[in-house]
Amino acid sequence: MSSFETVQYCPVCSGTIFSSYVSCKDYLVSNQTFEIQSCDACGFRLTNPRPDAASIGQYYKSEEYISHNDSGGGLIGTVYKGVRSYTLRAKLALINSLVEKKGRLLDVGCGTGSFLETCQKDNWQIAGMEPDADARSVAKSKLNVALASSLAEVPQNQYNVITLWHVLEHIAELEKTVARFHQLLDDSGSLLIAVPNSDSYDAQTFGPYWAAFDVPRHLHHFTPETIKRLFEKHSFKLADKKPMVFDSFYISMLSSRYQTGQTDYLQSIRTGLQSNLRARKTGNWSSLIYIFKKA
């Protein structure tokens, strides 16, 4: 039986008044409907109410939850894993471009360890955190290094690079977490945060069926403006942002399946292309990598 909690104040601006934004169904596990609200003061969007810490784990128990599972996932999962091999190389090239020499890297929410394995082979000193015990076990067997189960367990080193690949939206205690990143990051280091953009064209097109709402696993639903405000509040500055151009297609494939019961590949390609074309003018890509530095 799930227990729920209600968020009383906005983690971005501390506002206390929220309005309904959209109601979404959990298509992956429970088929329950969840409410996404927006802060009246700053527009930040969050799942509210949400499962509490003792209950949230049951909403991840699906063979289709790909980041915790190295096998399965059907055709969409196969597409995801094919694209992943390319994006892993692109992520490595990005972090290498941010440093003069390779040093310590922390991947938060490392899943089954694919990104850390890529970095380890490229001579980075790696550390990882993954709360899911099954995914952590798979990652440990790949990497042969100890992995933390929470940020509190992460060794108190000064990391040259900290990465979160589609992880921040899952974290309940946003303010405490961002403050912890400030402690762990080297003064000249880079913090890379990849999250979906709920202001993107594909989000507006699919509405409540947009797969990147992914309630209740996604507790927070960022936009370029709200994530910038959150990190500025905790003494970070936005140094750069990069589009994740494949996300619009993958998210559109899932969204079309949620909307009609089967994947419309033609519509997904069309929507993904349209989303990327519009984003070239607006900056509202389906997902973005934000690169933060200490202010």
C-alpha positions in Angstrom: 0.0 0.0 0.0 1.4 3.4 -1.0 1.7 6.3 1.3 1.8 9.9 -0.1 3.2 13.2 1.0 2.3 16.7 -0.1 5.0 19.3 -0.9 4.2 22.5 1.0 6.7 24.9 -0.5 8.5 25.4 -3.8 12.1 24.4 -3.8 13.0 27.1 -6.3 11.4 30.2 -4.8 9.8 29.0 -1.5 6.3 29.8 -2.7 3.4 28.1 -1.0 0.6 28.4 -3.6 0.3 25.8 -6.3 -2.1 25.4 -9.2 -3.0 22.4 -11.2 -0.9 22.0 -14.4 -1.9 18.6 -15.8 -3.1 15.2 -14.6 -1.0 12.2 -15.9 -1.3 8.5 -15.7 1.5 6.1 -14.7 1.6 3.9 -17.8 4.7 1.9 -16.7 3.7 0.3 -13.4 0.6 1.3 -11.5 -1.9 2.9 -13.9 -2.6 5.4 -11.2 -3.3 9.1 -12.0 -1.0 11.8 -10.5 -1.3 15.5 -10.4 1.4 17.8 -11.7 1.2 21.3 -10.1 2.9 24.6 -10.9 4.1 27.2 -8.4 2.1 30.3 -8.8 5.1 32.5 -8.0 7.8 31.1 -10.3 6.1 28.4 -12.5 8.2 25.5 -11.2 6.3 22.2 -11.9 6.2 19.2 -9.6 4.3 16.0 -8.9 2.2 16.8 -5.9 1.1 14.9 -3.9 3.8 12.2 -4.5 4.7 8.8 -3.0 6.8 9.1 0.1 10.4 7.7 0.4 9.1 4.3 1.8 6.7 3.9 -1.2 8.4 5.3 -4.3 10.5 2.1 -4.9 7.5 0.0 -5.9 6.9 2.4 -8.9 10.3 1.4 -10.4 9.5 -2.3 -10.5 9.2 -2.8 -14.2 11.2 -4.8 -16.7 10.7 -1.9 -19.1 12.5 0.6 -16.8 15.6 0.6 -18.9 18.1 2.5 -16.8 17.8 -0.2 -14.2 17.8 -3.1 -16.7 20.4 -4.1 -19.2 18.1 -6.5 -21.0 14.6 -6.5 -22.4 12.5 -3.4 -23.3 11.1 -4.5 -26.7 11.7 -2.6 -29.9 11.8 0.8 -28.2 14.3 -0.6 -25.7 16.4 -1.9 -28.6 16.3 1.6 -30.2 17.2 3.2 -26.9 20.2 0.9 -26.4 21.4 1.4 -30.0 21.3 5.2 -29.6 22.9 4.9 -26.1 26.2 3.5 -27.5 26.5 6.7 -29.6 25.4 9.0 -26.8 27.9 7.5 -24.3 30.7 8.4 -26.6 29.3 11.9 -27.0 29.0 12.4 -23.2 32.6 11.3 -22.8 33.7 13.8 -25.5 31.8 16.5 -23.7 33.3 15.9 -20.3 36.8 15.6 -21.8 36.3 19.0 -23.5 35.7 20.6 -20.1 38.9 19.7 -18.4 42.6 20.1 -19.1 43.4 16.7 -17.7 41.3 13.7 -16.5 40.7 13.5 -12.8 37.9 12.4 -10.5 34.4 11.9 -11.9 31.2 11.2 -9.9 28.1 9.9 -11.7 25.0 10.3 -9.5 22.2 7.8 -10.3 24.7 5.7 -12.3 22.1 2.9 -13.0 23.8 -0.2 -14.3 27.1 1.7 -14.8 27.3 2.1 -18.6 28.6 5.7 -18.5 31.0 5.0 -15.6 32.4 2.0 -17.6 33.0 4.3 -20.6 34.8 6.8 -18.4 36.8 4.1 -16.6 38.1 2.8 -19.9 39.2 6.4 -20.8 41.3 6.6 -17.6 39.0 8.7 -15.4 39.0 8.0 -11.6 35.4 7.0 -11.2 32.9 7.1 -8.3 29.2 6.4 -8.5 26.0 6.6 -6.5 22.9 4.4 -7.3 20.0 3.9 -4.8 18.5 0.9 -6.6 20.2 -2.3 -5.2 19.7 -4.4 -8.3 21.1 -1.8 -10.7 24.0 -1.1 -8.2 24.9 -4.8 -8.1 25.1 -4.9 -12.0 27.2 -1.8 -12.0 29.6 -3.1 -9.3 30.2 -6.3 -11.3 31.1 -4.2 -14.4 33.3 -1.7 -12.7 34.9 -3.6 -9.8 34.6 -0.5 -7.6 32.5 0.3 -4.5 29.4 2.3 -5.2 27.4 4.5 -2.8 23.7 3.9 -2.2 23.1 7.6 -1.3 24.8 11.0 -1.6 25.6 10.9 2.1 27.8 7.8 1.4 29.8 9.4 -1.4 33.4 9.8 -0.5 34.2 13.4 0.5 36.5 14.1 -2.4 36.6 17.2 -4.6 35.4 16.0 -7.9 36.4 17.6 -11.2 33.2 16.5 -12.9 29.8 15.5 -11.4 27.2 14.1 -13.8 23.5 13.3 -13.5 22.0 11.9 -16.7 18.2 12.1 -16.3 18.4 11.7 -12.5 17.7 15.1 -10.9 14.0 14.8 -11.8 13.8 11.7 -9.6 15.3 13.2 -6.4 12.9 14.3 -3.7 15.1 16.6 -1.6 16.2 19.0 -4.3 17.7 21.8 -2.1 19.7 19.4 0.1 21.0 17.6 -2.9 22.1 20.7 -4.8 23.8 22.0 -1.7 25.7 18.6 -1.4 26.9 19.0 -5.0 28.4 22.3 -4.1 30.4 20.5 -1.3 31.6 17.7 -3.6 32.5 19.7 -6.6 36.0 21.1 -7.1 36.1 25.0 -7.2 37.0 24.8 -10.9 34.9 21.7 -11.6 31.8 21.2 -13.8 28.4 19.9 -12.8 26.4 18.4 -15.7 22.7 17.9 -15.3 20.6 16.3 -18.1 16.8 16.6 -17.6 13.7 16.7 -19.8 12.2 20.1 -20.7 8.5 20.3 -20.0 8.3 23.5 -22.2 9.4 21.6 -25.3 7.3 21.2 -28.4 6.8 17.4 -27.9 5.7 18.1 -24.3 3.1 20.6 -25.6 2.0 18.2 -28.4 1.4 15.1 -26.3 0.2 16.9 -23.1 -0.8 14.4 -20.4 0.6 11.6 -22.6 4.1 13.0 -22.7 6.3 10.1 -21.6 8.9 12.4 -19.9 6.4 13.4 -17.3 6.8 9.8 -16.2 4.8 10.2 -13.0 5.3 9.4 -10.2 9.0 8.5 -10.8 9.6 12.1 -12.0 9.0 14.2 -9.0 10.1 17.5 -10.7 9.5 18.8 -14.2 12.1 21.4 -15.2 12.3 24.1 -17.8 15.5 26.1 -18.7 14.3 29.0 -16.5 13.4 27.1 -13.4 16.5 24.9 -13.3 18.7 28.0 -13.7 16.9 29.7 -10.8 17.3 26.6 -8.6 21.0 26.3 -9.1 21.6 30.1 -8.8 19.9 29.9 -5.4 22.7 27.5 -4.3 25.7 29.5 -5.6 26.0 27.9 -9.1 26.1 29.7 -12.4 25.0 28.3 -15.7 28.0 28.1 -18.0 26.5 26.4 -21.0 23.7 24.1 -22.2 23.6 21.4 -24.9 20.7 19.8 -26.6 20.0 16.0 -26.5 18.7 15.7 -30.0 17.7 12.0 -29.9 15.4 12.5 -26.9 12.6 14.0 -28.9 12.3 10.9 -31.0 12.5 8.4 -28.2 10.1 10.3 -26.0 7.7 10.7 -28.9 7.7 7.0 -29.5 6.7 6.3 -25.9 4.2 9.1 -25.9 2.4 7.9 -29.0 2.1 4.5 -27.4 0.6 6.0 -24.3 -1.8 8.1 -26.3 -3.2 5.4 -28.7 -2.1 2.1 -27.2 0.5 1.4 -30.0 3.6 3.1 -31.1 3.1 5.4 -34.2 6.6 5.5 -35.6 5.8 7.9 -38.4 4.1 10.4 -36.1 7.0 10.0 -33.6 9.6 10.8 -36.2 7.5 13.8 -37.4 7.0 15.2 -33.9 10.7 14.6 -33.0 11.9 16.5 -36.1 9.4 19.3 -35.5 10.5 19.6 -31.9 14.1 19.8 -32.8 13.5 22.3 -35.6 11.5 24.6 -33.4 14.1 24.3 -30.6 16.8 25.7 -32.9 14.9 29.0 -32.6 13.4 28.8 -29.1 16.1 26.8 -27.2 13.3 24.5 -25.9 14.8 21.1 -26.8 13.1 18.0 -25.6 16.0 17.4 -23.1 19.0 19.5 -22.3 22.3 19.1 -20.6 23.0 22.0 -18.3 26.7 22.7 -17.4 27.0 24.5 -14.1 30.1 26.0 -12.4 30.5 27.3 -8.9 29.5 31.0 -8.8 
